[in-house]
């Protein structure tokens, strides 16, 4: 069982090395409890910063949509060189005999400057686009909440991994210490002629067999610490000093195991699907507004002059201005809006199917997590009794051996049983905590993030 734990932590640790180097904090040792680890991760991790930037981006997009309700003012200026002046054709004899035919108008140089103003008065599509931008902000906020929930879950699991590795290392250290004490005691008895040489050999083999597992436990601590450092965004050269051990979290059993009734309304993935469906409904309404008339007010001011030379001081400048209303009424658009609406409706149906399927899967996962918590809780209770019995058995085996009524095999077996009982207890507490984190993550429980406001 312990080798399985070491292998799992080894895989996680090696995979995490591919994430690259992290920024180092200006200290050699970082003392942490779980709340502090969560606080650091939620403030330093790049994933959280990216999610916050997405919220900022969507807020600017909403301001862009608001800009559509403001007047649009533009200026222009134009110079034209007339190589051949424009002409108009006059009827023959219009101004007397011999008159008529083409008549040149204008001058060689033409100057025009102007201002144009437009103000939307009735524009239903602008209101719909503004609502869509507000929904985009809600989606970004929910994605940010998802990032924080996921990060909190990963940090908790990495923290518990490190606690498990440390506790397992301590258990193996105690096992190694007991084996060495037994070896020294047996050597003393052998020197007095009270035990056979076989007992000395068996004790030496026991110590040597424990050493590789002890080294593996130490490596597991280093690898799980490295994984936690990466999530926290601290440098690999920073030493972590974790407060507490797994037994400190056994009190979470007192909070009780959740019942079978599930409330998934706060699940972040489901909430995002609901917001996506809301956005599609708003897009459907936006397409429908393209069938409605649009009314805008406009104004135009021009300042212009024409001449055949460049004596600007002698130019005669004139101004013209106008205001008015412009009405646009869509009449026929080749059925494009109809097909756009059908596409959106199909997308809404897809989201509903996806949401129902996800809801079923999440319900199953949550119930599996509850089952795992119940099973781990039973294992914790059993393991505690097992430790007490194993300690008693080890004490009896030592006494029997020292009095000559027991064998070295009994003593070794009692020591192995005690070590395994302690490892089983640590694994049971770890399994319970892992299942609890999974359950909270599925439900979108904001209590996963200690001391943090998600929104």
C-alpha positions in Angstrom: 0.0 0.0 0.0 2.8 2.4 0.9 4.6 1.7 -2.4 1.4 2.5 -4.2 1.2 5.9 -2.4 4.9 6.6 -3.3 4.3 5.7 -6.9 1.3 8.0 -7.2 3.1 10.9 -5.6 6.1 10.2 -7.8 4.0 10.4 -11.0 2.4 13.7 -9.9 5.7 15.2 -8.9 7.5 14.3 -12.2 4.6 15.6 -14.3 4.6 18.9 -12.4 8.3 19.4 -13.3 7.2 20.1 -16.8 5.4 23.3 -15.7 8.8 25.0 -15.6 10.5 27.2 -13.1 8.5 29.4 -10.7 9.2 32.8 -9.2 11.1 32.5 -5.9 10.0 34.3 -2.7 12.6 36.2 -0.8 12.9 33.7 2.0 14.5 30.3 2.7 11.8 28.7 4.8 8.0 29.1 4.4 5.9 27.9 7.3 2.4 27.1 6.2 -0.9 25.9 7.4 -3.7 25.0 4.9 -5.4 28.4 5.1 -2.2 30.2 4.3 -1.4 27.9 1.4 -4.8 28.7 -0.1 -4.3 32.4 0.4 -0.9 32.3 -1.4 -2.2 30.2 -4.3 -5.2 32.4 -4.9 -3.1 35.5 -5.0 0.0 34.3 -6.9 -1.1 31.6 -9.3 -1.1 32.7 -13.0 -4.4 30.8 -13.6 -6.2 33.1 -11.2 -4.6 36.2 -12.6 -5.7 35.2 -16.2 -9.3 34.7 -15.0 -9.3 38.2 -13.4 -8.0 39.7 -16.6 -10.9 38.1 -18.5 -13.3 39.8 -16.2 -11.6 43.1 -16.9 -11.7 42.5 -20.7 -15.5 41.8 -20.6 -16.1 45.0 -18.6 -14.4 47.0 -21.3 -16.5 45.2 -23.9 -19.7 46.3 -22.1 -18.4 49.9 -22.1 -17.9 49.6 -25.8 -21.6 48.6 -26.2 -22.6 51.5 -24.1 -20.7 53.8 -26.5 -23.3 52.9 -29.2 -25.9 55.0 -27.3 -23.8 58.2 -27.5 -23.8 60.6 -30.4 -21.3 59.9 -33.2 -19.4 63.0 -34.3 -16.9 62.9 -37.2 -15.0 65.5 -39.1 -13.8 65.5 -42.7 -11.7 67.7 -45.0 -11.2 67.4 -48.8 -9.2 69.1 -51.5 -10.0 68.4 -55.2 -8.0 69.5 -58.2 -10.3 69.6 -61.2 -8.2 68.7 -64.3 -11.3 69.0 -66.5 -14.1 71.0 -64.9 -17.6 69.4 -64.7 -20.1 70.3 -67.4 -23.9 70.5 -67.7 -25.8 70.4 -70.9 -28.2 73.3 -71.6 -31.0 73.2 -74.2 -30.3 75.2 -77.4 -31.5 78.7 -77.4 -32.3 78.6 -73.7 -30.7 82.0 -73.1 -31.1 83.4 -76.6 -30.0 82.5 -80.1 -26.8 80.5 -80.2 -26.8 79.5 -76.6 -27.0 76.0 -75.3 -24.9 72.9 -75.4 -22.3 71.9 -72.8 -21.5 74.4 -70.1 -18.5 74.2 -67.8 -19.0 74.8 -64.1 -16.8 75.0 -61.1 -13.1 76.0 -60.6 -9.8 74.4 -60.7 -9.4 74.0 -56.9 -12.2 72.9 -54.5 -12.0 72.9 -50.7 -14.5 71.3 -48.4 -14.5 70.8 -44.6 -17.4 69.5 -42.6 -18.8 67.9 -39.4 -21.3 65.0 -39.3 -23.4 64.1 -36.3 -25.7 61.0 -35.8 -27.7 60.0 -32.8 -29.6 56.7 -32.5 -33.2 57.3 -31.3 -34.8 54.0 -31.8 -32.3 51.1 -32.0 -33.5 47.9 -30.4 -30.4 45.9 -31.4 -28.2 48.2 -29.2 -30.2 47.3 -26.1 -29.9 43.6 -26.9 -26.2 43.8 -27.5 -25.8 45.6 -24.1 -27.7 42.7 -22.4 -25.4 40.2 -24.1 -22.3 42.1 -22.8 -23.7 42.0 -19.3 -24.1 38.2 -19.6 -20.5 38.0 -20.8 -19.4 39.6 -17.6 -21.4 37.1 -15.6 -19.8 34.2 -17.6 -16.4 35.7 -16.9 -17.1 36.0 -13.2 -18.3 32.4 -13.1 -15.2 31.2 -14.9 -13.1 33.1 -12.4 -15.0 31.4 -9.6 -14.4 28.1 -11.3 -10.6 28.8 -11.5 -10.5 29.6 -7.8 -12.5 26.5 -6.8 -10.3 24.3 -8.9 -7.2 25.9 -7.6 -8.4 25.5 -4.0 -9.2 21.9 -4.6 -5.7 21.2 -6.2 -4.0 23.0 -3.3 -5.9 21.1 -0.7 -5.1 17.8 -2.4 -1.5 18.7 -2.7 -1.4 19.8 0.9 -2.9 16.5 2.0 -0.5 14.6 -0.2 2.4 16.3 1.5 0.9 15.5 5.0 0.4 11.9 3.9 4.0 11.6 2.7 5.3 13.3 5.9 3.3 11.0 8.2 4.3 7.9 6.2 7.9 9.1 6.4 7.5 9.4 10.2 6.0 6.0 10.5 8.8 4.4 8.5 11.3 6.3 10.6 9.7 4.9 13.8 9.7 1.4 12.2 13.4 1.8 11.3 14.2 3.0 14.8 12.3 0.0 16.4 14.2 -2.4 14.1 17.5 -0.9 15.0 16.7 -1.1 18.7 15.7 -4.7 18.4 18.9 -5.4 16.5 21.0 -3.9 19.2 19.1 -5.8 21.9 19.4 -9.1 20.1 23.1 -8.5 19.6 23.4 -8.0 23.4 21.5 -11.2 24.1 23.6 -13.1 21.5 26.8 -11.9 23.2 25.5 -13.4 26.4 24.6 -16.6 24.7 20.9 -16.2 25.2 19.8 -16.2 21.5 21.0 -17.9 18.4 23.0 -16.3 15.6 20.0 -16.8 13.3 18.1 -14.1 15.3 20.9 -11.6 14.8 20.9 -12.3 11.0 17.1 -12.0 10.8 17.3 -8.7 12.6 20.0 -7.3 10.4 18.0 -8.3 7.3 14.9 -6.6 8.8 16.8 -3.3 9.1 18.3 -3.6 5.6 14.9 -4.4 4.1 13.3 -1.3 5.7 16.0 1.1 4.5 14.9 1.3 0.8 11.3 1.9 1.8 12.5 4.6 4.2 14.4 6.3 1.4 11.3 6.1 -0.8 9.3 7.8 1.9 11.8 10.6 2.1 11.7 11.0 -1.7 7.9 11.1 -1.6 8.0 14.0 0.8 10.3 16.0 -1.5 8.2 15.3 -4.6 4.9 16.2 -2.9 6.5 19.4 -1.5 7.6 20.3 -5.0 4.1 19.9 -6.3 2.7 22.2 -3.6 5.4 24.8 -4.3 4.4 24.9 -8.0 0.8 25.5 -7.1 1.7 28.2 -4.6 4.0 29.9 -7.1 7.1 29.8 -4.9 10.6 28.9 -5.9 11.9 25.3 -5.7 14.7 26.5 -3.4 12.2 27.6 -0.7 11.8 25.1 2.1 8.3 24.3 3.2 7.5 23.7 6.8 3.9 22.3 7.1 2.0 22.7 10.3 0.1 19.7 11.7 -0.4 16.2 10.4 -3.3 14.1 9.1 -4.7 13.2 12.5 -5.4 16.9 13.1 -8.1 16.7 10.3 -9.9 13.7 11.8 -12.1 16.2 13.6 -13.8 16.9 10.2 -15.5 13.6 10.8 -17.4 15.2 13.6 -19.1 17.5 11.1 -20.9 14.5 9.7 -21.2 13.0 6.3 -23.6 14.7 3.8 -26.9 13.0 3.1 -28.0 11.7 -0.2 -29.9 14.9 -1.1 -27.8 16.9 -3.5 -28.0 20.6 -4.4 -26.1 21.1 -7.6 -27.3 24.7 -8.3 -24.0 26.1 -7.3 -21.9 23.8 -9.5 -19.8 26.1 -11.6 -20.0 24.0 -14.8 -23.8 23.8 -14.6 -24.0 27.6 -13.9 -21.8 28.3 -16.9 -24.1 26.2 -19.2 -27.1 28.1 -17.8 -25.4 31.4 -18.6 -24.5 30.2 -22.1 -28.1 29.3 -22.6 -29.2 32.7 -21.5 -26.7 34.3 -23.9 -28.1 32.2 -26.8 -31.6 33.3 -25.9 -30.4 36.9 -26.0 -28.7 36.3 -29.3 -32.0 34.9 -30.6 -33.8 38.1 -29.5 -31.0 40.2 -31.1 -31.5 38.5 -34.5 -35.2 39.3 -34.2 -34.6 43.0 -33.7 -33.0 43.1 -37.1 -36.6 43.0 -38.5 -37.5 46.2 -36.7 -37.2 49.7 -38.0 -34.3 51.9 -36.8 -34.6 55.7 -36.4 -31.6 58.0 -36.1 -31.2 61.8 -36.1 -28.4 63.3 -38.1 -26.8 66.7 -38.7 -24.3 67.9 -41.2 -22.3 71.1 -41.5 -20.0 72.0 -44.4 -17.6 74.9 -45.1 -16.4 75.2 -48.6 -14.8 77.3 -51.3 -13.6 77.1 -54.9 -11.0 79.1 -57.0 -8.7 78.8 -59.9 -5.7 80.2 -58.0 -4.1 79.7 -54.5 -4.8 83.2 -53.2 -6.5 81.9 -50.0 -7.0 85.4 -48.6 -9.3 86.3 -51.5 -11.4 83.1 -51.3 -15.1 83.3 -50.8 -16.0 80.7 -48.2 -19.6 79.6 -47.7 -21.2 77.3 -45.2 -24.1 74.9 -45.4 -25.8 72.9 -42.7 -28.8 70.6 -42.3 -30.5 68.3 -39.8 -32.9 65.5 -40.3 -34.2 62.1 -39.3 -33.3 58.8 -41.0 -35.6 55.8 -40.9 -34.4 52.4 -42.0 -37.1 49.7 -42.5 -35.9 46.1 -43.3 -38.2 44.6 -45.9 -36.6 41.5 -47.3 -33.2 39.9 -46.4 -33.3 36.6 -48.3 -34.5 34.5 -45.3 -31.1 34.9 -43.7 -32.5 35.9 -40.3 -34.8 32.9 -40.3 -31.9 30.5 -40.7 -29.8 32.4 -38.1 -32.7 32.0 -35.6 -32.9 28.2 -36.3 -29.1 27.9 -35.7 -29.4 29.5 -32.3 -32.4 27.4 -31.4 -30.5 24.2 -32.2 -27.6 25.5 -30.1 -30.0 26.0 -27.2 -31.3 22.4 -27.5 -27.7 21.2 -27.6 -26.9 23.1 -24.3 -30.0 21.6 -22.6 -29.0 18.1 -23.6 -25.5 18.7 -22.4 -26.7 20.2 -19.1 -29.0 17.3 -18.4 -26.2 14.8 -19.1 -23.8 16.7 -17.0 -26.3 16.9 -14.1 -26.6 13.1 -14.1 -22.9 12.6 -14.1 -22.3 15.1 -11.4 -25.0 13.5 -9.2 -23.3 10.1 -9.7 -19.9 11.6 -8.8 -21.2 13.3 -5.7 -22.8 10.1 -4.5 -19.6 8.2 -5.1 -17.7 10.8 -3.1 -20.2 10.4 -0.2 -19.7 6.6 -0.4 -16.0 7.1 -0.3 -16.3 9.4 2.7 -18.4 6.8 4.5 -16.0 4.0 3.7 -13.0 6.0 4.7 -14.7 7.0 8.0 -15.3 3.3 8.8 -11.7 2.6 7.9 -10.4 5.3 10.2 -12.4 3.9 13.1 -11.1 0.4 12.4 -7.5 1.5 11.9 -7.5 3.3 15.2 -8.5 0.1 16.9 -5.9 -1.8 14.8 -3.1 0.6 15.9 -4.0 0.0 19.6 -4.1 -3.8 19.1 -0.8 -3.7 17.1 0.9 -1.7 19.7 -0.2 -4.1 22.4 0.8 -7.0 20.3 4.3 -5.5 19.7 4.8 -4.9 23.4 3.8 -8.6 24.1 6.1 -9.9 21.4 9.0 -7.9 22.8 8.4 -9.2 26.3 8.0 -12.8 25.1 11.2 -12.6 23.1 13.2 -11.0 25.9 12.0 -13.8 28.3 12.9 -16.5 25.8 9.3 -17.7 25.2 8.9 -16.0 21.8 10.7 -16.1 18.5 12.3 -13.5 16.3 9.7 -14.1 13.6 6.9 -13.2 16.1 8.7 -10.0 17.0 9.3 -9.0 13.3 5.7 -9.9 12.4 4.4 -7.7 15.3 6.6 -4.8 14.2 5.4 -5.1 10.6 1.8 -5.2 11.7 2.2 -2.1 13.8 3.8 -0.2 10.9 1.0 -1.3 8.5 -1.7 -0.3 11.0 -0.3 3.2 11.2 0.0 3.5 7.4 -3.6 2.2 7.1 -4.8 4.9 9.5 -3.0 7.7 7.6 -4.3 6.4 4.3 -7.9 6.3 5.6 -7.8 9.9 6.8 -6.2 11.0 3.5 -8.9 9.1 1.5 -11.6 10.8 3.6 -10.1 14.3 3.0 -9.7 13.6 -0.7 -13.3 12.5 -1.1 -14.5 15.5 0.9 -12.6 17.9 -1.4 -14.2 16.2 -4.4 -17.6 16.4 -3.0 -17.3 20.1 -2.2 -15.8 20.8 -5.6 -18.8 19.1 -7.3 -21.3 21.1 -5.3 -19.4 24.3 -5.9 -19.2 24.8 -2.2 -17.5 28.2 -1.6 -16.4 26.9 1.8 -13.6 25.1 -0.2 -11.9 28.5 -0.3 -11.0 29.5 3.2 -11.4 33.2 4.0 -11.9 34.1 0.3 -14.8 35.9 -1.4 -15.3 34.3 -4.8 -17.0 37.2 -6.5 
